[in-house]
Every structure is written in C-alpha cells, then in structure tokens.
Amino acid sequence: MLRLEYDGARFAGSQLQTNALTVQAVLEDAIEKATEERARVAFAGRTDAGTHARGQVGSFLSHSRLDIETMRRALNAWLPPDVAVRDVAESLLDFDVRRDALRRHYQYLIDNQAARSALERERAWHVNVSLDVEAMAVAARGVIGRHDFAAFAAPVETTGASTVRDLQTFEVRRRRQAITCDVVANAFLRHQVRRMVGALVEVGKGALSPDDFTRLLDGPPASAGPTAPAHGLYLMRVDYERELFSQTLDSEPALC
C-alpha cells in the first residue's frame, strides 16, 4: 500500500494511457527500477488531467524483500519531483484499494482575490468576482445525503451503472483570500466535484439561489455546471475500515 502526493499539472491524469504521461506510468516505472519487478498499480480513485493529490492510495503486488521504509526511499529516489510516496504499508492479498474504501475526501481550492496569482495558477481556480460564501455554504448543505447525482456528472461510461451517491460532507469556508470546498462521499462520479463547485460559484455570484442549486439535482444527466477547472481539485484522503498508515494528513489549503 502506498499513500501518494502529486502535482497533477503535467500529467494526463492518474490512470495509465497510451502515448500520454500519467501518474500510474511513472509510478510503475519507479517500482520496476526499485524492485526489478514489473507491477500493475491500482488506485483508490481516478483523478483527471491537472488534478492534484495529497492522499491518493495505491497498491501493487511485490515479492521484493525490501522493508517498507526502504521501499519508500527507493521509490522516491526513482520518482520525478512532482510525485512522492509519503507512506508505505503492507496489506492482505484480498485487500482491494478501490472497493474496500469507505469514503473519499476531495478539496477544491478557489483563489478569490482581485488580482491573479502567478504562483498559484495551476493550484487554484482564480475567480476575481467577490463570492458570497454564506450563500454557497447554504447551497452545498442542500445536496448532502443520498441522491442521484447524474446531473452533476460527466456522461456515465458504463451502461446501467448507478449514479446514486451518499454525499456525507459538503463544507464551504473562506480563509483569507482562499475559499475551500470540502466534499466527502462514499464515492464520486466523474467530474461530479468539479461540476458541483462550478455551480456553487454561480450561487456565489448571485446567478443562482441556493434553492436553484438544489433543483439542479432534478435535471438531465450532465446538465449542471459549469465544470470547474481541474487544477483547483485535490484528492485529500481515502478512508478505510482501519487506518492503513501511521501519519495523519494536514487539510489546510496551500493558498495564503
């Protein structure tokens, strides 16, 4: 088991793709160099091109005799600077990193100052209009619970797949010039968080009321939005029945 942190700016997402640089590709290359084994990595959640992670969880099968601390050091020695293994742990063979996950926590970061930041251009969505965070928070609370979130998702890739999700937390807070949207659910549909945040910004601008935001759930599939840019989104942590790693994660936003 690995807990990964990565800057997604130059990657075409987390999952392996043909003729595109991905997090999985560089991680599998590092595993091969560290262990002399070619392993296939599974991730707890898929992240889009440009999306970041502070607590992505991955797993792979290895017969290496390296202890977990040596494994961590060896992988980091071969990984590029924008991907880091923060923790390593052993798991049972029947453990499924994706299906065994109880909940996933994403955070979306909005830079809500008048002037854009050169340093944060790939780490937060710059919205230069002052946003009504209280209205956004009310709207977010209105969709907490078990709902069909098809309206807030990209078209479903698998025919007949359920679009019902249990949204457990949706908190919107301002911290100086940053607005954070923290979302926790058992699982998420593709682009669900980005579409929800995009619509929330419309609430913050006054284009939608909190009630209008809630009614978006009743719309046709892929109708709600707009879709917020990928570079403001972070996979913060994945929770399981028991804690897999010894270190805890800091959930504070990077933007000052």
C-alpha positions as CSV (number, residue, x, y, z in Angstrom):
1,M,0.0,0.0,0.0
2,L,1.2,3.5,-0.9
3,R,0.0,6.9,0.1
4,L,0.9,9.3,-2.7
5,E,1.1,13.0,-3.1
6,Y,1.4,14.6,-6.6
7,D,1.2,17.8,-8.5
8,G,-1.1,16.9,-11.5
9,A,-0.1,19.9,-13.6
10,R,1.9,18.0,-16.2
11,F,0.0,14.7,-16.1
12,A,-2.8,13.5,-18.3
13,G,-4.5,12.0,-15.1
14,S,-3.7,9.2,-12.7
15,Q,-4.7,6.2,-14.9
16,L,-2.4,4.6,-17.5
17,Q,-2.9,5.9,-21.0
18,T,-1.4,5.2,-24.4
19,N,1.0,8.0,-25.5
20,A,0.4,10.2,-22.5
21,L,2.3,10.8,-19.3
22,T,0.3,9.7,-16.2
23,V,0.9,9.2,-12.5
24,Q,0.5,5.4,-12.9
25,A,3.1,5.3,-15.6
26,V,5.8,7.0,-13.7
27,L,5.0,5.0,-10.5
28,E,5.1,1.7,-12.3
29,D,8.5,2.6,-13.8
30,A,9.8,3.6,-10.3
31,I,8.6,0.3,-8.9
32,E,10.4,-1.7,-11.6
33,K,13.6,0.2,-11.0
34,A,13.4,-0.2,-7.2
35,T,12.4,-3.9,-7.1
36,E,13.3,-5.3,-10.6
37,E,9.6,-6.3,-10.9
38,R,7.0,-5.1,-13.3
39,A,3.9,-4.5,-11.3
40,R,0.4,-3.1,-12.1
41,V,-0.7,-0.3,-9.7
42,A,-4.3,0.1,-8.6
43,F,-5.6,3.4,-7.3
44,A,-8.4,4.2,-4.8
45,G,-9.7,6.9,-7.0
46,R,-9.2,8.3,-10.5
47,T,-8.0,11.8,-10.9
48,D,-8.3,13.9,-14.1
49,A,-5.6,15.7,-16.0
50,G,-4.4,18.6,-13.9
51,T,-5.9,17.3,-10.7
52,H,-3.7,17.0,-7.6
53,A,-3.5,14.6,-4.7
54,R,-2.3,14.8,-1.1
55,G,-3.7,11.4,-0.1
56,Q,-4.1,9.2,-3.1
57,V,-3.8,5.5,-2.1
58,G,-2.4,2.9,-4.4
59,S,-1.5,-0.8,-4.2
60,F,0.6,-3.3,-6.1
61,L,1.8,-6.8,-5.6
62,S,5.5,-7.4,-5.0
63,H,7.8,-10.2,-4.0
64,S,10.6,-7.8,-3.0
65,R,12.4,-8.3,0.3
66,L,12.7,-4.5,0.8
67,D,11.2,-3.4,4.1
68,I,8.6,-0.7,3.9
69,E,10.9,2.2,4.9
70,T,13.5,1.1,2.3
71,M,10.7,0.7,-0.2
72,R,9.6,4.3,0.4
73,R,13.1,5.7,0.0
74,A,13.7,3.6,-3.1
75,L,10.5,4.6,-4.9
76,N,11.1,8.3,-4.1
77,A,14.6,8.1,-5.5
78,W,13.2,7.0,-8.9
79,L,10.1,9.1,-9.0
80,P,10.0,12.6,-10.6
81,P,9.9,15.6,-8.2
82,D,6.2,16.1,-8.7
83,V,5.2,12.7,-7.4
84,A,6.1,11.5,-3.9
85,V,5.4,8.4,-1.8
86,R,4.6,9.7,1.7
87,D,3.8,6.4,3.4
88,V,4.1,2.7,2.7
89,A,2.3,-0.2,4.5
90,E,1.7,-3.9,3.9
91,S,-1.8,-5.3,3.3
92,L,-3.5,-8.6,2.9
93,L,-3.7,-10.2,-0.6
94,D,-7.5,-9.9,-0.7
95,F,-7.5,-6.2,0.0
96,D,-9.0,-4.1,-2.8
97,V,-7.8,-0.5,-2.7
98,R,-10.8,0.8,-4.5
99,R,-13.7,-1.4,-3.5
100,D,-12.7,-1.5,0.2
101,A,-12.6,2.3,0.5
102,L,-15.4,3.6,2.8
103,R,-15.2,7.3,1.8
104,R,-13.1,9.8,-0.2
105,H,-12.4,13.4,0.7
106,Y,-11.8,15.9,-2.1
107,Q,-11.0,19.6,-1.6
108,Y,-11.5,22.3,-4.2
109,L,-9.5,25.5,-3.8
110,I,-10.7,28.9,-5.2
111,D,-8.4,31.9,-5.3
112,N,-10.9,34.7,-4.7
113,Q,-8.7,37.8,-4.8
114,A,-8.9,40.5,-7.4
115,A,-5.5,40.0,-9.0
116,R,-4.5,36.6,-10.3
117,S,-1.5,34.8,-8.7
118,A,1.3,33.7,-11.0
119,L,2.5,31.1,-8.4
120,E,-1.0,29.5,-7.8
121,R,-2.1,29.5,-11.5
122,E,-2.0,25.6,-11.6
123,R,-3.1,25.0,-8.0
124,A,-6.3,27.0,-7.5
125,W,-9.2,28.4,-9.7
126,H,-8.9,32.2,-9.8
127,V,-12.3,33.8,-9.6
128,N,-11.9,37.6,-9.4
129,V,-15.5,38.4,-8.5
130,S,-16.2,38.6,-4.8
131,L,-18.2,35.5,-3.9
132,D,-21.0,35.2,-1.3
133,V,-19.6,32.3,0.7
134,E,-22.5,32.1,3.1
135,A,-24.9,31.5,0.2
136,M,-22.6,28.9,-1.3
137,A,-22.4,27.1,2.1
138,V,-26.2,27.0,2.3
139,A,-26.5,25.7,-1.2
140,A,-23.9,23.0,-0.5
141,R,-25.7,21.8,2.6
142,G,-28.9,21.4,0.5
143,V,-27.4,18.4,-1.5
144,I,-25.9,16.5,1.4
145,G,-27.4,13.0,1.6
146,R,-28.2,10.1,-0.7
147,H,-29.1,11.4,-4.1
148,D,-28.9,10.6,-7.8
149,F,-26.1,13.0,-8.9
150,A,-26.3,12.2,-12.6
151,A,-26.9,15.9,-13.4
152,F,-23.6,16.8,-11.8
153,A,-21.6,14.2,-13.6
154,A,-20.0,13.6,-17.0
155,P,-21.9,11.1,-19.1
156,V,-21.6,7.7,-17.5
157,E,-19.2,5.4,-19.3
158,T,-20.8,2.1,-18.2
159,T,-24.3,1.5,-19.3
160,G,-26.7,0.9,-16.4
161,A,-24.2,2.0,-13.7
162,S,-25.7,3.6,-10.7
163,T,-25.4,7.4,-10.4
164,V,-26.6,7.4,-6.7
165,R,-24.0,8.5,-4.2
166,D,-24.0,9.2,-0.5
167,L,-22.7,12.7,0.0
168,Q,-21.7,13.0,3.6
169,T,-20.0,16.4,3.8
170,F,-20.0,19.5,1.7
171,E,-18.5,22.4,3.5
172,V,-17.6,25.8,2.0
173,R,-15.3,28.2,4.0
174,R,-13.3,31.3,3.4
175,R,-9.8,31.5,4.7
176,R,-8.3,34.9,3.8
177,Q,-8.2,35.1,0.0
178,A,-9.0,31.3,-0.4
179,I,-12.3,29.6,-0.5
180,T,-12.2,25.9,0.2
181,C,-14.9,23.4,-0.7
182,D,-14.5,20.1,1.2
183,V,-16.6,17.2,-0.1
184,V,-16.8,13.7,1.4
185,A,-18.7,10.8,-0.1
186,N,-18.6,7.0,-0.3
187,A,-17.6,7.5,-4.0
188,F,-17.9,10.2,-6.7
189,L,-19.0,10.2,-10.3
190,R,-16.6,11.5,-13.0
191,H,-16.4,15.3,-12.8
192,Q,-19.0,15.4,-10.0
193,V,-17.0,17.6,-7.6
194,R,-15.9,20.0,-10.4
195,R,-19.5,20.4,-11.7
196,M,-20.8,21.0,-8.1
197,V,-18.2,23.6,-7.4
198,G,-18.8,25.3,-10.8
199,A,-22.5,25.6,-10.0
200,L,-21.7,26.8,-6.4
201,V,-19.6,29.6,-7.9
202,E,-22.7,30.7,-9.8
203,V,-24.5,30.8,-6.4
204,G,-21.7,32.9,-5.0
205,K,-22.0,35.3,-7.9
206,G,-25.8,35.6,-7.4
207,A,-26.7,34.0,-10.7
208,L,-28.3,31.0,-8.8
209,S,-30.0,30.9,-5.5
210,P,-29.3,28.0,-3.0
211,D,-32.7,26.6,-3.9
212,D,-31.9,26.8,-7.6
213,F,-28.7,24.8,-6.8
214,T,-30.6,22.1,-5.1
215,R,-33.1,21.8,-8.0
216,L,-30.2,21.1,-10.4
217,L,-30.3,17.5,-9.0
218,D,-33.5,17.1,-10.9
219,G,-32.0,18.0,-14.3
220,P,-31.0,15.6,-17.0
221,P,-27.6,13.8,-16.9
222,A,-24.5,16.1,-17.3
223,S,-26.7,19.3,-17.2
224,A,-25.4,21.0,-14.1
225,G,-22.4,23.2,-14.1
226,P,-20.3,24.8,-15.4
227,T,-17.4,22.4,-14.8
228,A,-14.7,24.0,-12.6
229,P,-11.1,23.7,-13.8
230,A,-9.3,20.5,-12.8
231,H,-6.3,22.4,-11.4
232,G,-8.2,23.5,-8.3
233,L,-9.1,20.0,-7.2
234,Y,-7.2,17.8,-4.7
235,L,-7.8,14.2,-3.6
236,M,-7.1,14.7,0.1
237,R,-7.6,11.3,1.7
238,V,-9.2,7.9,1.4
239,D,-10.7,6.2,4.4
240,Y,-10.9,2.5,5.1
241,E,-12.3,0.4,8.0
242,R,-9.0,0.7,9.7
243,E,-6.2,3.3,9.4
244,L,-3.6,2.0,7.0
245,F,-0.8,4.5,7.6
246,S,0.8,5.9,10.7
247,Q,0.9,9.6,9.7
248,T,-2.1,11.9,9.6
249,L,-2.7,14.4,6.9
250,D,-3.0,18.2,7.1
251,S,-6.0,19.5,5.2
252,E,-5.2,23.2,5.3
253,P,-5.2,24.9,1.8
254,A,-1.9,26.0,0.3
255,L,-3.1,29.5,-0.7
256,C,-2.3,32.3,1.7
